[in-house]
Amino acid sequence: MVNVCKHCQKQYISPSKGYCCHNCKAIDKMRYEQIRVYLSKFPNSNAIQVAEALDIKPYTVLKYVDEGVLTFGRGEFEQI
């Protein structure tokens, strides 16, 4: 399956649907861990609050939700 990396935007081939290439796995893991730690401290934060605190785009946070990596504990993210 041909995929496009969400970080570097390069195409790569993998046996299943993927969101980041092999070279960007470390970036993906680091961002996810930052978001996870922030949400453990501030569990009722929305995507904009998380993005501003971590200096990333709200789209990045919502992308993790779309991928199923982040799930809702209570409530939902508000639309941007």
C-alpha positions, 0 to 999 in steps of 0.5 A: 500500500502506498502511504504519505508520511504525515511529517515529511510528506514523502510517499512510502510503501507498507503492507498496511495503512500507515501514517508516518514513514520509518524515518519519522517514527521517532518524531511521531513517538516523541510528539505522542508522548508529549501530548500524552504527558500533557493530557495526564496533567490537564485532562480536560484540555481541548486540541487548541490548548494542547497545541499551544502548550506544546507549540504544535498545530491543533491539526497534529493533535486531531490527527492522532485522534483520527488515527485512533492513537488518542481517545476521548476520556470524557467529552469531545474536542471542540471543532476548530 
